[in-house]
């Protein structure tokens, strides 16, 4: 089962993840070999260090390693695993946790995405989100499963992203809000480009300012879809292209929502006593469905707490309106109490964005 490593972490953080996961092989490009070598003597469980693009003592070239690990039909059946990958959380509240996602969970996500985010055979998808992140990994898998091809940008640069979207035959792209904002506000000729092949842009992973989204809709003239989820619960809600059209036709408030629950899933907002609350009341966002993680690796208590009652408790605060649209406020633990009132940082950020000057 693969365990993607965040290339932006420092070696001591890799050491914890490799050790905690029980990984027996480490695969690395040249850029990361020195970092891995600096902690090699503390990776006691690793039996193979495999190089992807370099030669060095102590590292097995990928081709040679593959020759020693023949994979035929019998071997595949022997090694069949119900889990497809183990991805570590950011660890903002402590040590990173290994999120185990099953084959069935992945198939559920792919089924949803084919309804919400169709990619056509031979279509090119721009992947900018890192593949060690759930968003980048799932977009890549969805594209390949749909018969498409990925165009990978290892490092985001706004001018290059605008050029690629316009000139490289990109039909679909996944961009986080900060990337969209950088393209539409910092690239002088972004609005002059044609983007002839671009059919859709998926955004998510963070809140987006309404002004940013409106500017992007005007520049790219394509469908926009927002997806909300987390590593433990890939894509719970979707704000589809039809929702964006409805927003521009008189419901601009919908642009601030994360959409409605996807097919085959359920969503509830719960209070501090784990009881469902009424529409319009802020509480913890909880979801369930086939896409929920299997467990946290080697953390049965954390798993039981997160999945209590059969619902994934996301730690995000939000509310549902009368139509079932989800509005995200912030992380539960980020709430500010001031003057006997609860204030979420997102509300402050939205006000600040209203004062940002936009290029004409």
Order of alpha helices (4+ residues) and beta strands (2+ residues): alpha-beta-alpha-beta-beta-alpha-alpha-beta-beta-alpha-beta-alpha-beta-alpha-beta-alpha-beta-alpha-beta-beta-alpha-beta-beta-beta-beta-alpha-beta-beta-beta-beta-alpha
